Amino acid sequence: MSIKFRPEIKDLVPYKPGKPIEDVKREYGLTEVIKLASNENPLGSSPKAKEAIRKCLEELYLYPDGNITDLRDALAKKFNIKSSQVLPSSGSDEMVDIIAKTFINPGDEVILADVTFPRYLTTTKMMGGTPVIVPLKDFTYDLEGIKSKITDKTQLIWLCNPNNPTGTMFTEKTLIEFLDAVPKNIVVVYDEAYIEYVTRDDYPKDSIALLDKYPNILLLRTFSKIYGLAALRVGYTMASEEIITNLNKVRGPFNVNTLAQAAAIAALDDEEFIKKSYDINVEGKEYLYKAFEEMGIQYAPSETNHIFLDSKKDCQEVFTALQKKGMIIRPMYGTFIRVSIGTMAENRRFIELLKELL
Ligand SMILES: *Cc1c(COP(=O)(O)O)cnc(C)c1O
């Protein structure tokens, strides 16, 4: 007799995070290591958020506010929606999980892209859903392709715009045409983790306005990227009151910790930090594009804080070679790698090492 794991768990693979700096230092005896592997903010965190955390240090023995009231109110105020239309979570990672638990039944068809945020697939399988995979087209979400896969069994669609890891986006017009065509009983999860970095005008900047018209859409955002709070684990979703009420039943009781709640509220208003983070990203992106062009390297145009590029060498080989020299990037598949946009010094160092290597 032996214990039985749920069959849905059998083929799942653990998430593979970007390699931590300390691991690489230890492995290769390096003192200086640059990590451009996890799309973290190269400027660190909002100083206002750090100050807010210091003020919480005397409260560590207390449970967090289980209703997350102040953060929900702050988000509602900022985005001009009701507090009952927003729900924070322990990173938007956790929200992906909560959404899967709330909506996906065994055998439900769930549509997603082939090269996108890996948790969509993992949580779909975990719940026994049937993944229906639609390949990207020119490294971009193919909404026509996704639409053509909708059947009577379709329960949920995962969208990521701009997409991780390719950095590419689809337009507001494309999104609206898609939402108009999707039956309203199908849940559309719209992950906009990188919305604050987008530079193009035809991007759906005002996604919140969609909530009024499409009761089946959920917007996912995070404090891990431009707000620089990845260590704290805090993200949020916005949707109809009905959806939020149901997600709220599924989440854990104290899923957003006290420090995360306080820091997120402070970071939300730190416009100076957001602006600086945006600017340094634009500058870095332009520098990297130019360097890639000079080197004859193909890349996908990015609306995020990372770039997907063809190194023309085996990505694992490139990953290991760069790592030995103190640079951590993310190998993707084939000859493709993803690099986060860093400070200008980090970007220059990356190009220097890449030139040596190729
Ligand atoms: C980084 C990222 C997230 C956010 O992750 P957190 O759990 O909030 O740190 C969500 N979706 C995508 C596509 C991402 O790249």
Residues whose N, C-alpha, C, O or C-beta is under 5 A from the ligand:
A	BS01	LIG	S90 G91 S92 D93 E94 F117 C160 N164 D191 A193 T222 S224 V234 G235
